[in-house]
Every structure is written in structure tokens, then in C-alpha cells.
Amino acid sequence: MSELLRVSGATLVLFARTLRSIRREGLSFRQTLVQAYALGASSALLVGMGMTFFGVVVTSIAYAQARKYVGNVTILGPAYFELIVREFAPMMTALLAASRSAAATSAELGAMSVNEQIEALELSAADPIAELVAPRLVASVLSMPALSVIGIATASISAALSVTYLFHADGWSFVDPRFIERGDVLCSFVKSVLCGAFIPLIASVRGFAARGGAASVGDAVTLGVVGACMGCLVIDFLVAATFLVIGL
Amino acid sequence: MQLLRLGGAIGLVLARTVLHLPKLDRRELGRSLFLFGYKSMPLAVGTGALIGSTVVLQAGVYANKFGTRQYTGWAAGYALVWEFGPLLLGLMLAARIGARNAAELALLSVNGQIEGLRGISLDPFRILVVPRVLASAISVTALSTVTFLVAIAWEGISAYFTLSLPLRVFFNSFSELLGVGDLAGGILKSLAFGTAIALVSTAVGLRATGGARGVGQAAASAVVMSCGSIFALDFLLTPVLMRVFGT
């Protein structure tokens, strides 16, 4: 419990310090672009592949449910499309991107911290937070919604195709935006922005905390990825509950 | 090319694990079970609670829309046992077990300790690999049942609060419409995911080269590859298991 409080406190403090260092030192456009490639663009393949598989599995669940009770799988199509947009795609995308980018971030920062390169940066009067964390935070916040769009697109297309060709029903009902409202898109967007902000922060907290030898880098990666995945689930739940309460 | 090589490495690890199974080191197995299984309990319970409440939160909207509130228990339980329970638990444990296992093995092989073990005629597969693969498969399977239990309890609770659905109605539709086959499907999926996590992370960890940086990279790529293989396995197994156990 105290561990949980300490980690969430450290994440908040790092967030505040990152914002302050961006205001003070500015943001390196070049570094942000490099990180947007490293954290965002290189996760695109993983997200696309994962969500393609996921779309097929979701339709086989829908098909099994429909066969038992509704009768026709196409009735469930619009509802499942809304669920993909609102819930599945942002959550799964965030989890996949979390495992990839949190692992990369905490491995890199952990290795730097173990080799005392962070102290070296401080000694040469550079702010390690402005140099290392700020570009990652901005890049991840910007790229996560884009990844989420890729996730929604690949999952829906593979759902539509698999319904058409595997279950021989009208697949276009799975891309029928009948139930999609402004609230769904907003909910999806808020989820991916918050997860995008949280993932590099927790990974940096765990990376900076690595001390000792190479073993602690491995520990930092484990803790960073687990924290990022768990945090994304919590954010997902909190945002879903908030949107349900305010009725969007 | 890289993928092919990794596939071959995974196949080799699997084959050697099966071959070395009779010569298993019992004490290492116990240690790995404690590390992988018992120490991941809080994670499994937390994951279960979060999935359970989120699934009901989202399914509840449709339950009201279609006027099928009394089937919420079945719909939410079905989605949980077949898909979200095994998949999310698998992703979480890929991060936890996979990264730790890969980092530990990578550290040993980067420092030449694997060769050291061979040098004093101890078989690294017998002490390091077989117990971990076995422990990971057993742990993920066992933890999946815990996750299902916690998630179903939370589904009932959050259905009571958000849909004001009485607990008895929820669990009636749950127990009437879901059978042992559904549960077996979910648990078998978790078993496959657990085995995949261990095999992938072992193969990645043993191939690590290049000092301290290599250890971090091995841990990171083990997580990514385990996640990828979990999604691929999910895709391959769902139709097969549904045909065998589906109701």
C-alpha cells in the first residue's frame, strides 16, 4: 500500500517537474521527433497486428453470443463497433504500447542511471528531466491517440472481414456507426491521452530509481511495464466510470 | 529472418524442456513457483477486479439499451472467461514473469555464467530453463482461476451498484448459461499463454549479448514478443477451443 502511494506520488511529482522544465528549458523538437518515432511509430506494427487478431476474436465471441440468444450476429454489430471504439481499442492499444514503450524507456533510463550517466548530465549543467523525460512525455501524449486510431481501424476492418468470410453474414454491420456519439469518441480520446501521459512517466520513475548492476535494470523494466499496464487499466476504469456518471 | 531465427530458438527451448523434464530440479521449481506464482498474486487480484468492473460498466449500457438486463451475468461472464480474463492476465504476466525471466537469463549469459555452469558439468537447462517453463505454465494457469473468481465477484458487485441488478439474478443467469466447458476453454488458453511467455522469454534471454545494455534490451524485447505471441495464440486457439468446448 505504501509502495503504491510512493509510486503514484513519484509519478505526479515527475509530471509537475517535467511541465516546469518544459517551461523553463523549452522542448527539443528534434528529440521529440526521435521519441515519437521510437515510442509511437515503432509500436504501430505491434498495435496493428495485435488489433487485427483481436478483431477476429471479438467477432467469434459475438458470434457465439448471438447464436445462443439473439439469433443473428449482425444485430450485435453496431453495439460491438461502439464497444471497439469506446473501450477495447483504446485499452488494448494502450496495453500493447505500454508494454513496448515502457520497456524501452525504463531499460534505457535504467541503464543510464546504473552507469551514472544521469549524474554526468547533471554535472554538465543539463537538466536530465528536460533532456530525457520531456520529449518522451510529449511524444507519447501525441502518438497514443494516433495509435489508438490505428487500433480502431485495424480491429474494425478485421472484424468486418471475418464476419463476412468466416460466418457468412453481413460484415458491414460491424462498421456501422449507428450508436457512435460524440461521447464515445471523446471517451476514447481521453483514455488514450491519459494513458499516453502516464506510460512514459511511470517508466521514467522506475528507470531513474534503478541502482546497482545490470540486475536492477531488469527489475526496472519489470516494474516499469507492470506499473504502466496496471495504470492503464486503472485509467481505463476511472474514465469509463466518469463518463458513465456524467452520462456521455 | 530474425523472426525465423527466434522461432527456431523457441522450438529448441521447447524440445529441450520436454527432453529434460524427467531430470527436473525440484528445489528450483519451488523457487520459481514462489517467484512467478505467489508473488504475482496481488497483480492477478488487481487485474481481476479492474476487468470485472470495467466489463460490467460497459456491458451495462447495452444491457439497458437492448432491455436484456437479466442476461448481463451471462454476457459479462462469457466475455470474461473466454477472452478478457486470459488475454489481460496474459499481458500482465508477460510483463512481470517474461521481463524478469529474460533479464535474469540475459544477465547470466552476458556474464558468461551459463558457460560457467557448463564448465562445472551442471546442465543449465536442467537448473535454469525447465523449472522456469514449468513454473510459468503452472502459475499462469493457477492465477487465471484466481482472476476469474475475483473478476466474477466484482462483476456481480458492480452490476448491483450500476444496474441495480440483484446479485441472485446476476449469478442465476451466470450459472445457468455458462458451463464447465466455458471455464475449461479459458483455463486452457491461460495455460497456453503461460507456456508461451516462458518459452519466448527464455529464448530471448539466452540469446542476449553485449553487456549491460543487452540485458535491458532482452527484457524489453521479451515483453514485446510475449505480447505479440499471446495475441497470435489467442487468434489461433479461440476457434479451436470454441469448437471443442463451446456451448
Interface residues (C-beta under 8 A of the other chain):
Chain A: L46 M49 G50 F53 F54 V56 V57 V58 S60 I61 A64 Q65 K68 Y69 A79 L83 R86 E87 M91 L95 L96 S99 R100 A103 A104 A107 E108 G110 A111 V114 N115 G213 A214 A215 V217 G218 D219 V221 T222 V225 V226 A228 C229 M230 L233 V234 D236 F237 A240 A241 L244
Chain B: L43 G46 T47 L50 I51 S53 T54 L57 Q58 G60 V61 Y62 K65 F66 Y71 W74 A75 Y78 A79 W82 E83 L88 L91 M92 A94 A95 R96 A99 R100 A102 A103 E104 A106 L107 V110 T162 L177 G211 A212 R213 V215 G216 Q217 A219 A220 S221 V223 V224 C227 G228 F231 A232 D234 F235 T238 P239 M242 G246 T247
